[in-house]
Amino acid sequence: MTAASATAAVLYEAASERGVGVVRLNRPDNRNSMTGELLDAFAVAIAAAQADSQLRCLVITGSGPCFSAGADFTSIIQRDSADGSAATPSAKSYAMYQPFLSVLDIAVPVIGALNGHTVGGGFGLALVCDVRIGAQGAKYGANFAKLGLHPGMAITMMLPRLVGVSRAAEMLYSGELLDGETAVNYGVLSRVVAAAEVLPAAMALATTIAQNAPLAVRSIKRTLNRGLADAARTAARDEAYAQAESLATADASEGIAALLAKRPPVFQGK
Protein backbone atom coordinates (compact mmCIF):
# COMPACT_ATOMS: atom_id res chain seq x y z
CA MET A 1 0.00 0.00 0.00
CA THR A 2 1.16 3.49 -0.72
CA ALA A 3 0.48 6.50 1.43
CA ALA A 4 -2.26 8.66 -0.04
CA SER A 5 -2.10 11.13 2.81
CA ALA A 6 0.10 11.22 5.86
CA THR A 7 0.82 13.20 8.93
CA ALA A 8 3.26 12.33 11.69
CA ALA A 9 0.52 11.54 14.23
CA VAL A 10 -1.85 9.55 11.99
CA LEU A 11 -1.12 7.83 8.69
CA TYR A 12 -3.51 6.98 5.89
CA GLU A 13 -2.40 4.21 3.55
CA ALA A 14 -4.51 4.49 0.42
CA ALA A 15 -6.50 1.58 -0.91
CA SER A 16 -4.47 -0.72 -3.11
CA GLU A 17 -5.83 -2.77 -5.97
CA ARG A 18 -7.50 -4.89 -3.26
CA GLY A 19 -9.59 -1.90 -2.19
CA VAL A 20 -8.40 -1.86 1.44
CA GLY A 21 -7.18 1.33 3.10
CA VAL A 22 -5.57 1.68 6.53
CA VAL A 23 -5.72 4.49 9.10
CA ARG A 24 -2.92 4.09 11.64
CA LEU A 25 -2.68 6.01 14.91
CA ASN A 26 1.01 6.76 15.03
CA ARG A 27 1.98 8.09 18.45
CA PRO A 28 3.10 4.88 20.21
CA ASP A 29 5.30 6.81 22.64
CA ASN A 30 2.12 8.44 23.98
CA ARG A 31 -0.05 5.30 23.72
CA ASN A 32 -1.87 6.90 20.77
CA SER A 33 -3.66 9.19 23.24
CA MET A 34 -6.11 11.89 22.19
CA THR A 35 -3.80 14.88 21.97
CA GLY A 36 -4.83 17.81 19.81
CA GLU A 37 -2.17 16.82 17.32
CA LEU A 38 -3.48 13.28 16.96
CA LEU A 39 -7.11 14.36 16.74
CA ASP A 40 -6.39 16.92 14.01
CA ALA A 41 -4.36 14.37 12.08
CA PHE A 42 -7.10 11.77 12.47
CA ALA A 43 -9.63 14.14 10.89
CA VAL A 44 -7.28 14.63 7.93
CA ALA A 45 -6.81 10.86 7.53
CA ILE A 46 -10.56 10.17 7.59
CA ALA A 47 -11.14 12.90 5.00
CA ALA A 48 -8.50 11.23 2.82
CA ALA A 49 -10.26 7.87 3.20
CA GLN A 50 -13.60 9.40 2.26
CA ALA A 51 -12.02 10.88 -0.87
CA ASP A 52 -10.36 7.58 -1.88
CA SER A 53 -12.36 6.33 -4.86
CA GLN A 54 -10.71 2.89 -4.65
CA LEU A 55 -11.71 2.27 -1.03
CA ARG A 56 -13.98 -0.71 -0.38
CA CYS A 57 -13.06 -1.44 3.23
CA LEU A 58 -11.17 0.57 5.86
CA VAL A 59 -8.99 -0.78 8.68
CA ILE A 60 -8.18 1.41 11.70
CA THR A 61 -5.25 0.33 13.87
CA GLY A 62 -2.51 1.71 16.09
CA SER A 63 1.27 1.65 16.26
CA GLY A 64 2.99 0.11 19.26
CA PRO A 65 1.50 -1.85 22.18
CA CYS A 66 -1.68 0.29 22.50
CA PHE A 67 -4.54 0.89 20.11
CA SER A 68 -5.45 4.03 22.07
CA ALA A 69 -5.39 4.87 25.77
CA GLY A 70 -7.98 7.62 25.31
CA ALA A 71 -7.43 11.09 26.74
CA ASP A 72 -3.94 12.32 27.53
CA PHE A 73 -4.37 13.61 31.08
CA THR A 74 -1.03 15.37 30.97
CA SER A 75 -2.39 17.48 28.11
CA ILE A 76 -5.73 19.12 27.32
CA ILE A 77 -8.83 16.97 27.78
CA GLN A 78 -11.15 19.55 26.24
CA ARG A 79 -10.56 21.55 23.09
CA ASP A 80 -11.99 24.42 21.09
CA SER A 81 -14.51 23.71 18.37
CA ALA A 82 -13.24 22.99 14.88
CA ASP A 83 -13.86 26.55 13.66
CA GLY A 84 -11.79 27.94 16.54
CA SER A 85 -14.68 29.87 18.02
CA ALA A 86 -15.19 30.33 21.73
CA ALA A 87 -17.01 27.34 23.15
CA THR A 88 -18.91 26.31 26.25
CA PRO A 89 -17.43 23.57 28.45
CA SER A 90 -19.81 21.02 26.95
CA ALA A 91 -18.86 22.08 23.40
CA LYS A 92 -15.21 21.73 24.33
CA SER A 93 -15.89 18.20 25.59
CA TYR A 94 -17.78 17.31 22.41
CA ALA A 95 -14.99 18.74 20.25
CA MET A 96 -12.61 16.16 21.74
CA TYR A 97 -14.65 13.38 20.16
CA GLN A 98 -15.68 14.95 16.84
CA PRO A 99 -12.72 13.58 14.84
CA PHE A 100 -13.32 10.01 16.07
CA LEU A 101 -17.07 10.35 15.46
CA SER A 102 -16.31 11.10 11.79
CA VAL A 103 -15.77 7.35 11.36
CA LEU A 104 -19.57 7.11 11.38
CA ASP A 105 -19.60 8.91 8.02
CA ILE A 106 -17.48 6.31 6.21
CA ALA A 107 -19.72 4.61 3.63
CA VAL A 108 -17.70 1.38 3.45
CA PRO A 109 -17.21 -1.17 6.26
CA VAL A 110 -14.69 -0.19 8.94
CA ILE A 111 -12.70 -2.80 10.85
CA GLY A 112 -11.01 -1.92 14.12
CA ALA A 113 -7.71 -3.80 14.34
CA LEU A 114 -7.23 -3.30 18.08
CA ASN A 115 -3.56 -4.13 18.40
CA GLY A 116 -3.38 -3.45 22.15
CA HIS A 117 -5.05 -1.69 25.08
CA THR A 118 -8.24 0.11 24.03
CA VAL A 119 -9.47 2.39 26.80
CA GLY A 120 -11.69 5.43 27.35
CA GLY A 121 -12.04 7.53 24.21
CA GLY A 122 -9.98 4.90 22.38
CA PHE A 123 -12.64 2.37 23.34
CA GLY A 124 -15.24 4.77 21.96
CA LEU A 125 -13.34 4.85 18.66
CA ALA A 126 -13.40 1.06 18.56
CA LEU A 127 -17.17 1.02 19.16
CA VAL A 128 -17.91 3.16 16.08
CA CYS A 129 -16.12 0.63 13.88
CA ASP A 130 -18.33 -2.03 12.26
CA VAL A 131 -16.16 -4.97 13.31
CA ARG A 132 -13.49 -5.25 16.03
CA ILE A 133 -10.62 -7.75 16.17
CA GLY A 134 -8.61 -7.62 19.39
CA ALA A 135 -5.32 -8.74 20.87
CA GLN A 136 -4.86 -11.37 23.53
CA GLY A 137 -3.42 -9.81 26.67
CA ALA A 138 -4.91 -6.38 25.96
CA LYS A 139 -7.59 -4.63 28.03
CA TYR A 140 -10.82 -3.10 26.72
CA GLY A 141 -13.32 -0.74 28.28
CA ALA A 142 -14.28 2.64 29.67
CA ASN A 143 -12.77 3.48 33.06
CA PHE A 144 -14.31 6.97 33.36
CA ALA A 145 -16.02 6.24 36.71
CA LYS A 146 -12.63 5.47 38.24
CA LEU A 147 -11.53 8.98 37.24
CA GLY A 148 -14.60 10.82 38.49
CA LEU A 149 -15.74 11.51 34.93
CA HIS A 150 -18.81 10.84 32.81
CA PRO A 151 -18.09 8.92 29.57
CA GLY A 152 -18.09 10.61 26.17
CA MET A 153 -17.86 9.54 22.52
CA ALA A 154 -21.43 8.12 22.64
CA ILE A 155 -20.18 5.18 24.71
CA THR A 156 -23.33 5.11 26.86
CA MET A 157 -25.37 4.63 23.68
CA MET A 158 -23.05 2.40 21.62
CA LEU A 159 -21.97 -0.05 24.33
CA PRO A 160 -25.44 -1.35 25.31
CA ARG A 161 -26.19 -1.75 21.60
CA LEU A 162 -23.40 -4.35 21.53
CA VAL A 163 -23.48 -6.02 24.92
CA GLY A 164 -26.93 -5.27 26.36
CA VAL A 165 -27.93 -2.84 29.08
CA SER A 166 -26.99 -5.00 32.08
CA ARG A 167 -23.44 -5.74 30.95
CA ALA A 168 -22.96 -2.15 29.78
CA ALA A 169 -24.11 -0.91 33.18
CA GLU A 170 -21.70 -3.26 34.96
CA MET A 171 -18.80 -2.13 32.78
CA LEU A 172 -19.54 1.59 33.07
CA TYR A 173 -20.45 1.70 36.77
CA SER A 174 -17.41 -0.38 37.79
CA GLY A 175 -14.95 1.10 35.33
CA GLU A 176 -13.31 -2.31 35.16
CA LEU A 177 -11.62 -3.32 31.90
CA LEU A 178 -12.24 -6.57 30.03
CA ASP A 179 -9.62 -9.03 28.86
CA GLY A 180 -9.77 -10.19 25.25
CA GLU A 181 -11.65 -13.43 25.85
CA THR A 182 -14.30 -11.71 27.97
CA ALA A 183 -14.62 -8.96 25.36
CA VAL A 184 -15.38 -11.63 22.76
CA ASN A 185 -17.91 -13.33 25.05
CA TYR A 186 -19.63 -10.00 25.69
CA GLY A 187 -19.77 -9.16 21.98
CA VAL A 188 -17.38 -6.22 22.09
CA LEU A 189 -14.93 -8.09 19.85
CA SER A 190 -15.65 -10.42 16.95
CA ARG A 191 -12.54 -12.39 17.78
CA VAL A 192 -9.26 -12.20 19.66
CA VAL A 193 -5.86 -13.27 18.31
CA ALA A 194 -2.21 -12.85 19.25
CA ALA A 195 -1.17 -9.19 19.09
CA ALA A 196 1.08 -9.80 16.08
CA GLU A 197 -1.85 -11.37 14.22
CA VAL A 198 -4.40 -8.60 14.76
CA LEU A 199 -3.57 -6.53 11.69
CA PRO A 200 -3.08 -9.57 9.38
CA ALA A 201 -6.45 -10.96 10.52
CA ALA A 202 -8.12 -7.59 9.95
CA MET A 203 -6.52 -7.22 6.53
CA ALA A 204 -7.63 -10.72 5.52
CA LEU A 205 -11.22 -9.96 6.51
CA ALA A 206 -11.06 -6.55 4.82
CA THR A 207 -9.82 -8.18 1.62
CA THR A 208 -12.71 -10.67 1.71
CA ILE A 209 -15.19 -7.82 2.16
CA ALA A 210 -13.55 -5.75 -0.59
CA GLN A 211 -13.92 -8.63 -3.06
CA ASN A 212 -17.69 -8.55 -2.70
CA ALA A 213 -20.00 -6.34 -4.77
CA PRO A 214 -19.21 -2.82 -3.51
CA LEU A 215 -22.67 -1.33 -4.04
CA ALA A 216 -24.30 -4.24 -2.21
CA VAL A 217 -21.87 -3.98 0.71
CA ARG A 218 -22.42 -0.24 1.07
CA SER A 219 -26.18 -0.78 0.93
CA ILE A 220 -25.98 -3.46 3.62
CA LYS A 221 -23.97 -1.12 5.86
CA ARG A 222 -26.46 1.68 5.27
CA THR A 223 -29.48 -0.43 6.27
CA LEU A 224 -27.65 -2.20 9.11
CA ASN A 225 -26.68 1.16 10.64
CA ARG A 226 -29.76 3.16 9.68
CA GLY A 227 -29.89 6.29 11.83
CA LEU A 228 -26.82 5.28 13.85
CA ALA A 229 -24.64 8.30 13.03
CA ASP A 230 -27.32 10.82 14.03
CA ALA A 231 -28.21 8.88 17.18
CA ALA A 232 -24.56 8.55 18.21
CA ARG A 233 -23.88 12.24 17.72
CA THR A 234 -26.98 13.14 19.72
CA ALA A 235 -25.80 10.83 22.50
CA ALA A 236 -22.29 12.29 22.36
CA ARG A 237 -23.67 15.83 22.68
CA ASP A 238 -25.78 14.79 25.67
CA GLU A 239 -22.75 13.09 27.23
CA ALA A 240 -20.66 16.21 26.65
CA TYR A 241 -22.83 18.18 29.08
CA ALA A 242 -22.51 15.50 31.75
CA GLN A 243 -18.80 15.10 31.11
CA ALA A 244 -18.16 18.84 31.37
CA GLU A 245 -20.08 18.96 34.66
CA SER A 246 -18.16 15.99 36.06
CA LEU A 247 -14.85 17.47 34.94
CA ALA A 248 -15.50 20.51 37.13
CA THR A 249 -15.82 18.42 40.31
CA ALA A 250 -13.24 17.82 43.02
CA ASP A 251 -13.64 14.08 42.43
CA ALA A 252 -12.45 14.48 38.84
CA SER A 253 -9.41 16.43 39.99
CA GLU A 254 -8.67 13.68 42.50
CA GLY A 255 -9.25 10.89 39.98
CA ILE A 256 -6.93 12.41 37.40
CA ALA A 257 -4.27 13.24 40.02
CA ALA A 258 -4.44 9.68 41.35
CA LEU A 259 -4.08 8.26 37.85
CA LEU A 260 -1.00 10.35 37.15
CA ALA A 261 0.48 9.50 40.55
CA LYS A 262 -0.39 5.81 40.09
CA ARG A 263 -2.24 5.59 43.40
CA PRO A 264 -5.82 4.73 44.36
CA PRO A 265 -8.18 7.73 44.30
CA VAL A 266 -10.03 8.92 47.39
CA PHE A 267 -13.39 10.28 46.25
CA GLN A 268 -15.47 12.60 48.45
CA GLY A 269 -18.58 13.01 46.31
CA LYS A 270 -17.81 16.66 45.70
RODO-2510 file (C-alpha; in nm, 4 decimals, decimal comma):
residues 270
     n   res          X          Y          Z
     1     m     0,0000     0,0000     0,0000
     2     t     0,1155     0,3492    -0,0716
     3     a     0,0476     0,6501     0,1434
     4     a    -0,2265     0,8659    -0,0043
     5     s    -0,2102     1,1126     0,2809
     6     a     0,0103     1,1225     0,5864
     7     t     0,0825     1,3201     0,8933
     8     a     0,3256     1,2330     1,1691
     9     a     0,0523     1,1541     1,4226
    10     v    -0,1851     0,9547     1,1994
    11     l    -0,1117     0,7833     0,8694
    12     y    -0,3505     0,6984     0,5890
    13     e    -0,2398     0,4209     0,3553
    14     a    -0,4512     0,4488     0,0419
    15     a    -0,6501     0,1577    -0,0913
    16     s    -0,4465    -0,0723    -0,3105
    17     e    -0,5828    -0,2769    -0,5967
    18     r    -0,7502    -0,4889    -0,3258
    19     g    -0,9593    -0,1905    -0,2187
    20     v    -0,8396    -0,1863     0,1436
    21     g    -0,7182     0,1333     0,3103
    22     v    -0,5566     0,1681     0,6533
    23     v    -0,5717     0,4495     0,9096
    24     r    -0,2921     0,4091     1,1637
    25     l    -0,2679     0,6012     1,4912
    26     n     0,1014     0,6761     1,5034
    27     r     0,1980     0,8087     1,8453
    28     p     0,3095     0,4880     2,0208
    29     d     0,5298     0,6814     2,2636
    30     n     0,2117     0,8439     2,3983
    31     r    -0,0051     0,5304     2,3722
    32     n    -0,1872     0,6896     2,0773
    33     s    -0,3659     0,9190     2,3240
    34     m    -0,6109     1,1889     2,2190
    35     t    -0,3802     1,4878     2,1968
    36     g    -0,4832     1,7809     1,9807
    37     e    -0,2171     1,6816     1,7315
    38     l    -0,3477     1,3276     1,6956
    39     l    -0,7114     1,4357     1,6740
    40     d    -0,6394     1,6924     1,4012
    41     a    -0,4359     1,4371     1,2080
    42     f    -0,7102     1,1769     1,2467
    43     a    -0,9629     1,4142     1,0893
    44     v    -0,7279     1,4628     0,7929
    45     a    -0,6809     1,0865     0,7533
    46     i    -1,0563     1,0175     0,7592
    47     a    -1,1136     1,2904     0,5004
    48     a    -0,8499     1,1226     0,2815
    49     a    -1,0257     0,7874     0,3203
    50     q    -1,3603     0,9400     0,2265
    51     a    -1,2021     1,0878    -0,0874
    52     d    -1,0362     0,7582    -0,1881
    53     s    -1,2359     0,6329    -0,4863
    54     q    -1,0709     0,2885    -0,4646
    55     l    -1,1711     0,2273    -0,1030
    56     r    -1,3980    -0,0709    -0,0384
    57     c    -1,3056    -0,1437     0,3225
    58     l    -1,1167     0,0567     0,5856
    59     v    -0,8994    -0,0776     0,8684
    60     i    -0,8175     0,1410     1,1705
    61     t    -0,5246     0,0331     1,3869
    62     g    -0,2506     0,1705     1,6093
    63     s     0,1271     0,1648     1,6256
    64     g     0,2986     0,0112     1,9261
    65     p     0,1495    -0,1846     2,2176
    66     c    -0,1685     0,0292     2,2499
    67     f    -0,4539     0,0889     2,0108
    68     s    -0,5449     0,4029     2,2069
    69     a    -0,5390     0,4867     2,5768
    70     g    -0,7980     0,7618     2,5310
    71     a    -0,7434     1,1095     2,6739
    72     d    -0,3939     1,2324     2,7534
    73     f    -0,4375     1,3607     3,1083
    74     t    -0,1026     1,5370     3,0967
    75     s    -0,2392     1,7482     2,8105
    76     i    -0,5733     1,9120     2,7321
    77     i    -0,8831     1,6971     2,7776
    78     q    -1,1149     1,9553     2,6243
    79     r    -1,0561     2,1546     2,3086
    80     d    -1,1989     2,4420     2,1091
    81     s    -1,4510     2,3708     1,8374
    82     a    -1,3240     2,2992     1,4883
    83     d    -1,3860     2,6551     1,3660
    84     g    -1,1785     2,7942     1,6537
    85     s    -1,4681     2,9873     1,8022
    86     a    -1,5189     3,0327     2,1730
    87     a    -1,7010     2,7340     2,3155
    88     t    -1,8909     2,6313     2,6247
    89     p    -1,7426     2,3570     2,8449
    90     s    -1,9808     2,1022     2,6946
    91     a    -1,8864     2,2079     2,3398
    92     k    -1,5206     2,1727     2,4328
    93     s    -1,5888     1,8203     2,5593
    94     y    -1,7779     1,7310     2,2410
    95     a    -1,4985     1,8735     2,0251
    96     m    -1,2606     1,6156     2,1744
    97     y    -1,4646     1,3383     2,0163
    98     q    -1,5681     1,4948     1,6842
    99     p    -1,2718     1,3577     1,4844
   100     f    -1,3318     1,0007     1,6074
   101     l    -1,7070     1,0348     1,5460
   102     s    -1,6306     1,1102     1,1793
   103     v    -1,5769     0,7346     1,1358
   104     l    -1,9568     0,7109     1,1384
   105     d    -1,9603     0,8915     0,8017
   106     i    -1,7483     0,6309     0,6210
   107     a    -1,9724     0,4606     0,3634
   108     v    -1,7701     0,1382     0,3451
   109     p    -1,7210    -0,1173     0,6262
   110     v    -1,4694    -0,0190     0,8938
   111     i    -1,2697    -0,2803     1,0851
   112     g    -1,1010    -0,1916     1,4121
   113     a    -0,7708    -0,3801     1,4342
   114     l    -0,7226    -0,3296     1,8076
   115     n    -0,3557    -0,4133     1,8405
   116     g    -0,3379    -0,3447     2,2148
   117     h    -0,5046    -0,1691     2,5080
   118     t    -0,8237     0,0109     2,4034
   119     v    -0,9468     0,2387     2,6800
   120     g    -1,1693     0,5426     2,7346
   121     g    -1,2041     0,7525     2,4209
   122     g    -0,9985     0,4903     2,2376
   123     f    -1,2644     0,2366     2,3344
   124     g    -1,5240     0,4766     2,1956
   125     l    -1,3339     0,4855     1,8664
   126     a    -1,3404     0,1059     1,8562
   127     l    -1,7169     0,1025     1,9161
   128     v    -1,7906     0,3161     1,6080
   129     c    -1,6121     0,0628     1,3883
   130     d    -1,8334    -0,2027     1,2261
   131     v    -1,6161    -0,4969     1,3309
   132     r    -1,3488    -0,5252     1,6030
   133     i    -1,0619    -0,7747     1,6167
   134     g    -0,8612    -0,7619     1,9393
   135     a    -0,5322    -0,8739     2,0868
   136     q    -0,4861    -1,1367     2,3528
   137     g    -0,3420    -0,9808     2,6666
   138     a    -0,4914    -0,6377     2,5961
   139     k    -0,7586    -0,4634     2,8029
   140     y    -1,0815    -0,3101     2,6718
   141     g    -1,3316    -0,0736     2,8275
   142     a    -1,4283     0,2642     2,9669
   143     n    -1,2770     0,3484     3,3062
   144     f    -1,4307     0,6970     3,3365
   145     a    -1,6016     0,6244     3,6707
   146     k    -1,2629     0,5466     3,8239
   147     l    -1,1530     0,8982     3,7238
   148     g    -1,4596     1,0821     3,8492
   149     l    -1,5741     1,1510     3,4929
   150     h    -1,8805     1,0844     3,2813
   151     p    -1,8094     0,8921     2,9573
   152     g    -1,8088     1,0614     2,6173
   153     m    -1,7859     0,9537     2,2524
   154     a    -2,1435     0,8121     2,2639
   155     i    -2,0178     0,5178     2,4714
   156     t    -2,3334     0,5108     2,6864
   157     m    -2,5370     0,4625     2,3678
   158     m    -2,3045     0,2404     2,1624
   159     l    -2,1967    -0,0048     2,4326
   160     p    -2,5439    -0,1353     2,5313
   161     r    -2,6192    -0,1747     2,1603
   162     l    -2,3400    -0,4345     2,1530
   163     v    -2,3480    -0,6025     2,4920
   164     g    -2,6935    -0,5271     2,6359
   165     v    -2,7929    -0,2844     2,9085
   166     s    -2,6988    -0,5002     3,2084
   167     r    -2,3442    -0,5739     3,0948
   168     a    -2,2955    -0,2154     2,9776
   169     a    -2,4113    -0,0913     3,3183
   170     e    -2,1695    -0,3256     3,4956
   171     m    -1,8798    -0,2125     3,2784
   172     l    -1,9539     0,1594     3,3071
   173     y    -2,0446     0,1695     3,6766
   174     s    -1,7413    -0,0376     3,7790
   175     g    -1,4946     0,1104     3,5326
   176     e    -1,3306    -0,2315     3,5159
   177     l    -1,1617    -0,3319     3,1901
   178     l    -1,2236    -0,6571     3,0026
   179     d    -0,9623    -0,9026     2,8857
   180     g    -0,9771    -1,0187     2,5255
   181     e    -1,1652    -1,3426     2,5855
   182     t    -1,4297    -1,1708     2,7969
   183     a    -1,4619    -0,8960     2,5359
   184     v    -1,5381    -1,1633     2,2763
   185     n    -1,7907    -1,3328     2,5050
   186     y    -1,9632    -1,0002     2,5694
   187     g    -1,9774    -0,9162     2,1978
   188     v    -1,7375    -0,6216     2,2087
   189     l    -1,4932    -0,8095     1,9851
   190     s    -1,5653    -1,0418     1,6945
   191     r    -1,2536    -1,2386     1,7781
   192     v    -0,9259    -1,2201     1,9659
   193     v    -0,5859    -1,3275     1,8314
   194     a    -0,2210    -1,2845     1,9249
   195     a    -0,1172    -0,9187     1,9086
   196     a     0,1082    -0,9800     1,6083
   197     e    -0,1848    -1,1374     1,4217
   198     v    -0,4395    -0,8602     1,4763
   199     l    -0,3565    -0,6531     1,1689
   200     p    -0,3079    -0,9566     0,9376
   201     a    -0,6448    -1,0955     1,0525
   202     a    -0,8117    -0,7591     0,9951
   203     m    -0,6517    -0,7222     0,6530
   204     a    -0,7626    -1,0718     0,5518
   205     l    -1,1223    -0,9959     0,6515
   206     a    -1,1065    -0,6554     0,4822
   207     t    -0,9821    -0,8175     0,1616
   208     t    -1,2705    -1,0670     0,1705
   209     i    -1,5188    -0,7823     0,2158
   210     a    -1,3545    -0,5750    -0,0586
   211     q    -1,3918    -0,8635    -0,3058
   212     n    -1,7688    -0,8547    -0,2705
   213     a    -1,9998    -0,6341    -0,4774
   214     p    -1,9215    -0,2818    -0,3506
   215     l    -2,2668    -0,1329    -0,4042
   216     a    -2,4298    -0,4236    -0,2214
   217     v    -2,1865    -0,3984     0,0708
   218     r    -2,2416    -0,0236     0,1070
   219     s    -2,6175    -0,0777     0,0930
   220     i    -2,5977    -0,3462     0,3624
   221     k    -2,3974    -0,1120     0,5856
   222     r    -2,6455     0,1683     0,5267
   223     t    -2,9477    -0,0425     0,6270
   224     l    -2,7649    -0,2199     0,9110
   225     n    -2,6681     0,1157     1,0641
   226     r    -2,9762     0,3159     0,9680
   227     g    -2,9888     0,6285     1,1828
   228     l    -2,6817     0,5279     1,3847
   229     a    -2,4644     0,8297     1,3030
   230     d    -2,7320     1,0820     1,4028
   231     a    -2,8210     0,8884     1,7185
   232     a    -2,4565     0,8547     1,8206
   233     r    -2,3882     1,2244     1,7715
   234     t    -2,6978     1,3142     1,9724
   235     a    -2,5800     1,0834     2,2503
   236     a    -2,2293     1,2289     2,2362
   237     r    -2,3666     1,5827     2,2682
   238     d    -2,5779     1,4787     2,5665
   239     e    -2,2755     1,3092     2,7227
   240     a    -2,0659     1,6209     2,6648
   241     y    -2,2832     1,8181     2,9079
   242     a    -2,2512     1,5501     3,1753
   243     q    -1,8799     1,5095     3,1106
   244     a    -1,8164     1,8839     3,1369
   245     e    -2,0081     1,8965     3,4658
   246     s    -1,8162     1,5994     3,6062
   247     l    -1,4847     1,7474     3,4942
   248     a    -1,5499     2,0513     3,7135
   249     t    -1,5824     1,8425     4,0312
   250     a    -1,3239     1,7818     4,3022
   251     d    -1,3638     1,4084     4,2431
   252     a    -1,2455     1,4477     3,8844
   253     s    -0,9413     1,6434     3,9991
   254     e    -0,8673     1,3681     4,2502
   255     g    -0,9246     1,0886     3,9977
   256     i    -0,6925     1,2410     3,7405
   257     a    -0,4274     1,3244     4,0016
   258     a    -0,4440     0,9683     4,1349
   259     l    -0,4080     0,8264     3,7847
   260     l    -0,1000     1,0354     3,7145
   261     a     0,0480     0,9497     4,0547
   262     k    -0,0389     0,5808     4,0089
   263     r    -0,2245     0,5594     4,3400
   264     p    -0,5824     0,4725     4,4362
   265     p    -0,8182     0,7726     4,4296
   266     v    -1,0034     0,8921     4,7386
   267     f    -1,3389     1,0278     4,6252
   268     q    -1,5473     1,2601     4,8453
   269     g    -1,8585     1,3009     4,6309
   270     k    -1,7815     1,6664     4,5697
***
